[in-house]
Each structure stands twice: as C-alpha cells, then as structure tokens.
Amino acid sequence: MAWWKRKKEDSGQNLHRDKSPGPSNPTTDPARDAQRLRLLEAVLMVVNEPISARHLAGLLNFPDPTAVWTAVGELNERYDQAARAYRVEEVAGGLQLLTRKQFALWLRRTGSVPAEQVLSPGMLETLAIIAYRQPVVRAELEAIRGVGCDEVLRQLIQRDLVRVSGRDEDLGRPFLYETTKTFLKVFGLQSIDNLPRFQKILQAESEIASRIRNALTDQPSES
C-alpha cells in the first residue's frame, strides 16, 4: 500500500513537472536590437545621400522597413533628449542624418559644407512651374511666364535642380523638364507629393474672394 501511494505521488510530481512552462523564447533579442541600432547610426553617419528604409533593412538585417522606422524613431528620441546637434530626417525618398537648421550659419563658416543656393526670382518662378506641372515643355513655361526661359533653364540644369526627362510626342518632339532629387534635398521635401497643393491654394483664394463679394453685396446701400 505504501509503495502504491508513493508511486501515485511520484506520478503527480511528474505530471506537475510536465505542465510547467518550458524555456522562454522571446521574439526580440535586446542585445541584437542594440547592435542593429548602433549599426544604423554608423551607416547614417557615413552616407552622403539619403538611403531608403528598405535598403537599410536589407543591409543591416532588420526584419522589414517598418523595423527601420522604429529604430529611427528611437534614435531621434535619444538625440532630442540629449539635445544633440543632429537628427535623422526623411528627405528625397530616404533617410539621412542631418545637423539641425539652427546651426547652418555656423557650419557654413567652416567651409566644409556647400554654400546656400541663391536663386533669382526668375529661377524660383520657373522652378515652381516645373515642380507643379512636370513634366513640362519649354513652350509651356514661356507661355506661363511670358518671357523666354532658355538661360534660366540652363542655370537650373547646371545646379542639378532640373533635368531633361524625355521628349514630348508633339510636333518637333520638344524636351520635357522635371525636378531632380537634388531639388527635393535643397527644399527639404520627402517627395513631390509634399509640395503645397496648387489646387488647394486656388480653392482658398476663390473662397476668400467669394466671402469678400458676399460681404460687399450684403452691405446696405446709402439712400
């Protein structure tokens, strides 16, 4: 009887041990994640051009681009808390480690960074037309501006803000012009979609003009 009871107790102990949880299998490895974060920071420090999250994911063995964005957020949070002079920014379709804007003047004094590009009113006007209507032919640019654009286009192409993207199908097959990746970088845009929407500007102007007309109409006439 004692033997049977002891066997029963042993079986209960074995059953209890079988139900105990096995070794944990965490989905994340803190040491591995910390190493990836350091690698991401190192790569962003040495690249001179924006690099896509997808490229970084493949290069540094991140699970996917979303994990890269999460790591970038963590880096920026650390930089902000430590009041660093730089942070990771999204520009021209990629990610790049950039110094903060308030230090631009001081950095240019060192001569180690490019001088700020100064564009004439004519260049800015032409660039804006191309940005919103691209791809666009020169004849359309000149029709909108009312002046010739040969020299302005040449200067914009020379500064790598505009490029020839192909030829139009119209008679004579004129060149088509569009903005470049440098244009996005200079103006701090992630993509052309980040431009202020032209139609929204026109709609806002139309609404303001309509309110002014209504206000004038509602005013009582003097007898």
HUBELUR-V889069 format. One record per backbone hydrogen bond with DSSP energy under -1.0 kcal/mol. CO is the residue of the C=O (numbers start at 1). NH is the residue of the N-H. If there is no record, write none. Layout:
# HUBELUR-V889069
CO&NH, CO&NH
This chain:
# HUBELUR-V889069
1&5, 2&6, 3&7, 4&8, 5&9, 6&10, 7&11, 8&12, 9&13, 10&14, 11&15, 12&16, 13&17, 14&18, 15&19, 29&33, 30&34, 31&35, 32&36, 33&37, 34&38, 35&39, 36&40, 37&41, 38&42, 39&43, 40&44, 41&45, 43&47, 51&95, 52&56, 53&57, 54&58, 55&59, 56&60, 57&62, 64&68, 65&69, 66&70, 67&71, 68&72, 69&73, 70&74, 71&75, 72&76, 73&77, 74&78, 75&79, 76&80, 77&81, 78&82, 79&84, 85&100, 87&98, 89&96, 91&94, 94&91, 95&51, 96&89, 98&87, 100&103, 101&104, 103&107, 104&108, 105&109, 107&110, 108&111, 120&124, 121&125, 122&126, 123&127, 124&128, 125&129, 126&130, 127&131, 128&132, 129&133, 130&134, 136&177, 137&141, 138&142, 139&143, 140&144, 141&145, 142&146, 149&153, 150&154, 151&155, 152&156, 153&157, 154&158, 155&159, 156&161, 156&162, 157&160, 161&180, 163&178, 166&176, 170&173, 174&168, 176&165, 177&136, 178&163, 180&184, 181&185, 182&186, 183&187, 184&189, 189&92, 190&93, 191&194, 192&195, 197&201, 198&202, 199&203, 200&204, 201&205, 202&206, 203&207, 204&208, 205&209, 206&210, 207&211, 208&212, 209&213, 210&214, 211&215, 212&216, 213&217, 214&218
